[in-house]
Amino acid sequence: MIRGTTITPQELQERALAEVSAAVAASDMRRAFVLATTALDRGMRHPYLYNARGLWLQQTSRYEEALDEFRRALSTMPGNATLLNAMGLCYLKLDRNREAVQAFRQAVAAGPDLALTHYRLGLALAQAGDHDGAQEAHGRAIELDANLAEAHASLASILARKGQPERARVLAERALALKPQDGTARVALALIEMGAKNFSGAEALLRALAEDGSLTSQQRASVLGLLGDALDGQKRYGEAFETYLRENEELRREHAKRFEGHAATAARNLIAYFEQSDPKRWTAPDEGLAMPDGPAEHIFLLGFMRSGTTLLEQVLASNERIIALEEMGLLNGLGDRYMTSVPALDALADLNGAELEQHRRTYWDRVRQTGIEIKGKVFVDKQPLNTVKLPIIAKLFPQAKILFALRDPRDVVFSCFRRHFKVNLTMFEFLDLEEAARFYALVMRLAEIYREKLQLTLLEHRYERMVEDFEGSVRAVCEFIGVEWSDSMRDFNRYAPAVDLRSPSATQVRKPLYNEALAQWRRYQDRLAPILPVLQPWAEKFGYPPV
């Protein structure tokens, strides 16, 4: 009789790890997940097992669960570059861009010679709005691996948006030589052609790319949006409109389950609350927290998306007395806390004392964390749809001044519909033309009520007036915010590289002032007919000409 050989727990674990590693090497992540789960259920503990589970969860878009597995693995392998890279990719998919940047920076520290990690850090920095940092990271990736096509392509895209077509073209062509079907490089070339007003050349590039069956829904939508712009540039407005429709339909299918109807419902609830609210409840409890080393004036630049806020911000930022931040989310979290229910709004109305001061300190701490120096400056916080959060602004900063940007509502809504925003709760409303118009009307009604109920120091600023009488319009703004006119403001477009390249306005504000954007809606008037009755009351109220 031959006695059976006893297998030790160590041998069992080694056998399990070998099977998991083989499955991962064969890219069979589902099998790796099953094997790793079985091993963990048997009491085995090893970072490779958690990593294998995380890889399958990541592959199946379960990013939060994947992060949990990668964290468990990292707890026993701190500083592991592979795990940090995997976590960074999950954060990117979840739009948690700052955490992605942090993860990739840690991965770079752990493996400074890994070109792919520098490239991914560049992606995260670009997503977070730091395009100078992204440019540097992609450049370092290319230094480490001259054949990394993705880094060449991403850097080409950044430079094309920055208005550096010669360098962008060299990089894009190098990327395509290395990887002939690289979509990012082809988009960069299309952007270069559109910048040169070669719209037919851009169209050819984009049509070929739009037919690529490997594109994700998000990628195809981006290509279609640019294709619509190329058709618009050729005055083929009917085709352009149909292409914008296709773009937005792609995005609606992708995001409807998460976002449909939420922003509009929230706006209606706020209107109902504030229509019944007593203005006395919104009297500021004090003069506002005195901030050491604070700004000379505190300005909120509000309105609605595509109302000229980016242009005005750039004009103001060209004055050395003024410093501006673009859409940095300095009030993040307060809307969810104080504006989502009647009890929460009541709590906001009654906000005072230590809690109020803490929120103010948090705001200024976030400003400091950006690294800008605001002492003695006029500080401009530009976030158009913080219009909805005006009650929070009025409570926290009763001495702040409000610049409220206006533009023809028909141009605003059509521009929101056709331009390329990153989809979130609010931006989802712009993917359907009629919903976009209704949402605009809701926000304008809400702003109207706020002006009746809140104590606001506010100046309306009209985009069209700035185009037609630039100096007169800007001088009025300067007087309102307490700075002197500066001749440098005439050359505002020289300051445009500071614009966040994610903004749909990024390319426009690099140009000298032009009037091509006035009354653009008339080119599409027949297609906009269903929404004109919704917008006409606001066009009349703001003094714009009838249809």
QUIFENDA-V621479 format. One record per residue. RES is the residue in one letter. SS is DSSP state (H for helix, E for strand, - for the rest). PHI is phi as a letter, one per 40 degrees, with the letter a starting at -180 (999 if undefined). PSI is psi in degrees with one decimal (* if undefined). Layout:
((RES | SS | PHI | PSI) (RES | SS | PHI | PSI))
This chain:
((M | - | 999 | 130.0) (I | - | c | 120.7) (R | - | c | 142.5) (G | - | c | 146.7) (T | - | c | 130.4) (T | - | c | 126.9) (I | - | c | 123.7) (T | - | c | 157.1) (P | H | d | -35.2) (Q | H | c | -41.6) (E | H | c | -40.2) (L | H | d | -43.3) (Q | H | c | -41.7) (E | H | c | -39.7) (R | H | c | -42.6) (A | H | c | -43.1) (L | H | c | -37.5) (A | H | c | -42.0) (E | H | c | -42.1) (V | H | c | -45.0) (S | H | c | -39.3) (A | H | c | -39.9) (A | H | c | -41.2) (V | H | c | -43.9) (A | H | c | -32.1) (A | - | c | 5.4) (S | - | g | 23.8) (D | - | c | 77.3) (M | H | c | -30.6) (R | H | c | -45.4) (R | H | c | -40.1) (A | H | d | -41.2) (F | H | c | -46.6) (V | H | c | -45.3) (L | H | c | -42.2) (A | H | c | -40.4) (T | H | c | -43.1) (T | H | c | -44.4) (A | H | c | -42.7) (L | H | c | -38.9) (D | H | c | -25.4) (R | - | c | 6.3) (G | - | g | 1.1) (M | - | c | 147.3) (R | - | b | 120.5) (H | - | a | 141.1) (P | H | d | -31.3) (Y | H | c | -32.0) (L | H | c | -44.4) (Y | H | c | -39.5) (N | H | c | -43.0) (A | H | c | -42.3) (R | H | c | -43.0) (G | H | c | -38.7) (L | H | c | -39.8) (W | H | c | -42.0) (L | H | c | -39.0) (Q | H | c | -43.2) (Q | H | c | -28.0) (T | - | b | 19.8) (S | - | g | 22.3) (R | - | c | 71.0) (Y | H | c | -37.2) (E | H | c | -44.0) (E | H | c | -39.3) (A | H | c | -42.1) (L | H | d | -40.7) (D | H | d | -42.9) (E | H | c | -43.0) (F | H | c | -36.4) (R | H | c | -41.3) (R | H | c | -42.7) (A | H | c | -41.6) (L | H | c | -28.1) (S | H | c | -25.4) (T | H | b | -5.8) (M | - | b | 60.1) (P | - | d | 139.7) (G | - | g | 10.0) (N | - | c | 119.4) (A | H | c | -37.0) (T | H | c | -45.6) (L | H | c | -40.8) (L | H | c | -37.8) (N | H | c | -44.9) (A | H | c | -41.5) (M | H | c | -41.7) (G | H | d | -40.3) (L | H | c | -37.8) (C | H | c | -44.5) (Y | H | c | -39.5) (L | H | c | -44.0) (K | H | c | -28.7) (L | - | c | 5.4) (D | - | g | 26.7) (R | - | c | 73.3) (N | H | c | -38.1) (R | H | c | -39.4) (E | H | c | -34.1) (A | H | c | -44.9) (V | H | d | -45.9) (Q | H | c | -43.5) (A | H | c | -43.5) (F | H | c | -33.3) (R | H | c | -41.1) (Q | H | c | -37.7) (A | H | c | -39.0) (V | H | c | -42.1) (A | H | c | -36.7) (A | H | c | -31.9) (G | - | b | 74.8) (P | - | c | -15.4) (D | - | b | 11.7) (L | - | c | 106.5) (A | H | c | -39.6) (L | H | c | -34.4) (T | H | c | -41.5) (H | H | c | -40.3) (Y | H | c | -45.8) (R | H | c | -36.7) (L | H | d | -41.2) (G | H | c | -42.4) (L | H | d | -44.9) (A | H | c | -42.2) (L | H | c | -40.6) (A | H | c | -42.9) (Q | H | c | -32.2) (A | - | c | -4.8) (G | - | g | 2.0) (D | - | c | 82.9) (H | H | c | -26.2) (D | H | c | -44.0) (G | H | c | -39.2) (A | H | c | -42.2) (Q | H | c | -43.2) (E | H | c | -43.2) (A | H | c | -43.1) (H | H | c | -39.3) (G | H | c | -41.4) (R | H | c | -39.0) (A | H | d | -41.4) (I | H | c | -36.4) (E | H | d | -39.8) (L | H | c | -31.2) (D | - | a | 96.6) (A | - | c | -9.7) (N | - | b | 12.8) (L | - | c | 94.6) (A | H | d | -40.1) (E | H | c | -37.9) (A | H | c | -41.5) (H | H | d | -44.5) (A | H | c | -44.6) (S | H | c | -40.4) (L | H | c | -37.5) (A | H | c | -41.6) (S | H | c | -42.7) (I | H | c | -47.2) (L | H | c | -33.1) (A | H | c | -40.8) (R | H | c | -24.7) (K | - | c | -3.8) (G | - | g | 34.3) (Q | - | b | 71.1) (P | H | c | -34.4) (E | H | c | -50.6) (R | H | c | -39.3) (A | H | c | -41.5) (R | H | c | -43.3) (V | H | d | -45.8) (L | H | c | -42.9) (A | H | c | -42.8) (E | H | c | -34.6) (R | H | c | -41.7) (A | H | c | -41.6) (L | H | c | -29.3) (A | H | c | -34.9) (L | H | c | -34.1) (K | - | a | 87.9) (P | - | d | -24.7) (Q | - | b | 15.4) (D | - | c | 117.2) (G | H | c | -37.7) (T | H | c | -40.4) (A | H | c | -40.6) (R | H | c | -37.4) (V | H | c | -40.7) (A | H | d | -43.6) (L | H | c | -38.5) (A | H | c | -40.0) (L | H | c | -38.7) (I | H | c | -44.2) (E | H | c | -39.5) (M | H | c | -35.9) (G | H | c | -29.6) (A | - | c | 7.1) (K | - | g | 24.2) (N | - | c | 72.7) (F | H | c | -31.8) (S | H | c | -37.6) (G | H | c | -41.3) (A | H | c | -41.3) (E | H | d | -45.1) (A | H | c | -43.7) (L | H | c | -43.6) (L | H | c | -36.2) (R | H | c | -42.5) (A | H | c | -39.4) (L | H | c | -37.7) (A | H | c | -23.8) (E | - | c | -0.1) (D | - | c | 113.9) (G | - | c | -10.1) (S | - | c | -7.2) (L | - | c | 143.4) (T | - | c | 166.6) (S | H | d | -41.6) (Q | H | c | -42.7) (Q | H | c | -42.5) (R | H | c | -39.7) (A | H | c | -42.6) (S | H | c | -43.4) (V | H | c | -42.3) (L | H | c | -38.2) (G | H | c | -44.0) (L | H | c | -37.9) (L | H | c | -40.3) (G | H | d | -41.2) (D | H | c | -38.1) (A | H | c | -38.1) (L | H | c | -40.1) (D | H | d | -40.9) (G | H | c | -22.7) (Q | - | c | 8.7) (K | - | g | 26.2) (R | - | c | 71.1) (Y | H | c | -36.6) (G | H | c | -46.3) (E | H | c | -38.8) (A | H | c | -46.2) (F | H | c | -44.4) (E | H | c | -33.5) (T | H | c | -39.5) (Y | H | c | -38.2) (L | H | d | -46.1) (R | H | c | -41.6) (E | H | d | -50.1) (N | H | c | -30.8) (E | H | c | -39.0) (E | H | d | -46.4) (L | H | c | -36.8) (R | H | c | -43.5) (R | H | c | -36.9) (E | H | c | -34.9) (H | H | b | -0.5) (A | H | d | -40.2) (K | H | c | -32.3) (R | H | c | -34.1) (F | H | b | -14.5) (E | - | d | 122.9) (G | - | g | -9.8) (H | H | c | -45.9) (A | H | c | -42.0) (A | H | c | -40.4) (T | H | c | -42.3) (A | H | c | -41.5) (A | H | c | -41.5) (R | H | c | -40.3) (N | H | c | -38.8) (L | H | c | -40.0) (I | H | c | -46.8) (A | H | c | -40.3) (Y | H | c | -50.0) (F | H | c | -22.2) (E | H | c | -29.5) (Q | - | c | -2.5) (S | - | c | 142.9) (D | - | c | 122.6) (P | H | d | -28.3) (K | H | c | -26.6) (R | H | c | -19.4) (W | H | b | 14.6) (T | - | c | 130.2) (A | - | c | 135.9) (P | - | c | -19.2) (D | - | a | -173.1) (E | - | c | -8.9) (G | - | h | 146.0) (L | - | c | 124.3) (A | - | c | 120.1) (M | - | b | 120.2) (P | - | d | 137.5) (D | - | f | 32.8) (G | - | c | -179.4) (P | - | c | 160.4) (A | - | c | -36.7) (E | E | a | 148.6) (H | E | b | 119.4) (I | E | b | 135.1) (F | E | b | 123.6) (L | E | c | 108.1) (L | E | b | -172.4) (G | - | i | -121.2) (F | - | a | 154.4) (M | - | d | 144.5) (R | - | g | 27.3) (S | - | b | 12.0) (G | - | g | 14.1) (T | H | c | -37.2) (T | H | c | -42.6) (L | H | c | -47.4) (L | H | c | -41.2) (E | H | d | -44.2) (Q | H | c | -39.0) (V | H | c | -47.3) (L | H | c | -41.0) (A | H | c | -15.7) (S | - | c | -7.4) (N | - | c | 126.5) (E | - | c | -16.7) (R | - | c | -11.9) (I | E | b | 137.9) (I | E | b | 134.0) (A | E | b | 147.7) (L | E | b | 134.4) (E | E | b | 112.2) (E | - | f | 58.1) (M | - | c | 1.7) (G | - | g | 40.2) (L | - | c | -19.9) (L | - | b | 12.8) (N | - | d | 139.1) (G | - | g | -28.5) (L | H | c | -32.3) (G | H | c | -46.1) (D | H | c | -33.7) (R | H | c | -38.4) (Y | H | b | -3.1) (M | - | b | 23.2) (T | - | b | -2.0) (S | - | a | 165.3) (V | H | c | -46.6) (P | H | c | -37.2) (A | H | c | -41.9) (L | H | c | -38.0) (D | H | c | -40.0) (A | H | c | -37.0) (L | H | c | -42.7) (A | H | c | -34.5) (D | - | c | 3.2) (L | - | c | 129.5) (N | - | a | -179.2) (G | H | g | -143.5) (A | H | c | -37.9) (E | H | c | -42.2) (L | H | c | -46.3) (E | H | c | -35.1) (Q | H | c | -41.2) (H | H | c | -38.3) (R | H | c | -44.2) (R | H | c | -39.6) (T | H | c | -42.4) (Y | H | d | -51.3) (W | H | c | -29.5) (D | H | c | -40.5) (R | H | c | -37.3) (V | H | c | -46.9) (R | H | c | -37.6) (Q | H | c | -19.1) (T | - | c | -15.5) (G | - | g | 2.6) (I | - | c | 156.7) (E | - | b | 111.7) (I | - | b | -4.5) (K | - | d | 123.3) (G | - | g | -0.4) (K | - | c | 167.2) (V | E | c | 116.2) (F | E | b | 124.5) (V | E | b | 119.7) (D | E | b | 104.0) (K | E | c | 114.6) (Q | - | a | 92.5) (P | H | d | -47.7) (L | H | c | 11.9) (N | H | c | -1.8) (T | H | d | -42.5) (V | H | c | -27.9) (K | H | c | 17.9) (L | H | d | -35.7) (P | H | c | -36.5) (I | H | c | -45.2) (I | H | d | -45.1) (A | H | c | -35.7) (K | H | c | -45.8) (L | H | c | -36.8) (F | - | b | 70.3) (P | - | c | -19.0) (Q | - | c | -7.6) (A | - | c | 154.1) (K | E | b | 148.4) (I | E | b | 121.1) (L | E | c | 118.4) (F | E | b | 110.3) (A | E | c | 133.2) (L | E | b | 148.3) (R | - | a | 158.4) (D | - | d | 120.9) (P | H | d | -31.2) (R | H | c | -37.5) (D | H | c | -39.5) (V | H | c | -51.9) (V | H | c | -42.0) (F | H | c | -38.7) (S | H | c | -40.4) (C | H | c | -37.7) (F | H | c | -38.3) (R | H | c | -19.8) (R | - | c | 173.0) (H | - | b | 82.9) (F | - | c | 154.1) (K | - | c | 127.5) (V | - | c | 126.9) (N | - | a | -167.8) (L | - | d | -43.1) (T | - | c | -47.3) (M | H | c | -23.0) (F | H | d | -32.1) (E | H | c | -22.5) (F | H | c | -5.8) (L | H | c | -12.1) (D | - | b | 127.8) (L | H | d | -44.9) (E | H | c | -38.0) (E | H | c | -36.3) (A | H | c | -43.1) (A | H | c | -43.7) (R | H | c | -39.1) (F | H | c | -41.3) (Y | H | d | -46.6) (A | H | c | -38.3) (L | H | c | -45.1) (V | H | c | -39.3) (M | H | c | -37.5) (R | H | c | -40.5) (L | H | c | -43.8) (A | H | c | -37.4) (E | H | c | -43.6) (I | H | c | -42.8) (Y | H | d | -40.6) (R | H | c | -24.9) (E | H | c | -33.6) (K | H | c | -27.2) (L | - | b | 156.2) (Q | - | c | 100.5) (L | - | b | 138.2) (T | E | b | 106.8) (L | E | b | 139.9) (L | E | b | 128.1) (E | E | c | 137.4) (H | E | b | 124.7) (R | E | b | 128.2) (Y | H | d | -46.5) (E | H | c | -37.1) (R | H | c | -37.8) (M | H | c | -36.2) (V | H | c | -40.5) (E | H | c | -31.6) (D | - | a | 74.4) (F | H | d | -55.0) (E | H | c | -42.6) (G | H | c | -42.3) (S | H | c | -45.1) (V | H | c | -35.3) (R | H | c | -37.9) (A | H | c | -39.7) (V | H | c | -44.0) (C | H | d | -43.5) (E | H | c | -41.2) (F | H | c | -41.3) (I | H | c | -3.7) (G | - | g | 35.5) (V | - | b | 160.0) (E | - | c | 148.7) (W | - | d | 141.7) (S | - | b | 136.4) (D | H | c | -22.7) (S | H | c | -21.1) (M | H | c | -22.0) (R | H | c | -26.3) (D | H | b | 36.1) (F | H | d | -30.7) (N | H | c | -17.5) (R | H | c | -17.7) (Y | H | c | -1.0) (A | H | c | -25.4) (P | H | d | -18.3) (A | H | c | -11.2) (V | - | c | 140.5) (D | - | c | 121.0) (L | - | c | -9.3) (R | - | c | -18.3) (S | - | c | 134.8) (P | - | c | -15.4) (S | - | c | -0.2) (A | - | d | -42.1) (T | - | c | -34.8) (Q | H | c | -40.0) (V | H | c | -1.6) (R | H | c | -11.9) (K | - | c | 157.0) (P | - | d | 161.1) (L | - | d | 135.4) (Y | - | a | 161.8) (N | - | b | 14.7) (E | - | c | -24.5) (A | - | c | -2.2) (L | - | c | 132.1) (A | - | f | 37.6) (Q | H | c | -28.2) (W | H | d | -26.4) (R | H | c | -26.9) (R | H | c | -22.8) (Y | H | b | 22.0) (Q | - | d | -41.0) (D | - | c | -35.6) (R | - | c | -24.1) (L | - | c | 0.1) (A | H | d | -40.6) (P | H | c | -25.0) (I | H | b | -9.9) (L | H | c | -39.6) (P | H | c | -29.9) (V | H | c | -37.1) (L | H | c | -19.7) (Q | H | d | -41.9) (P | H | d | -35.6) (W | H | c | -35.1) (A | H | c | -42.8) (E | H | c | -43.7) (K | H | c | -38.6) (F | - | c | -0.4) (G | - | g | 23.5) (Y | - | c | 152.1) (P | - | c | 152.5) (P | - | c | 173.8) (V | - | d | *))
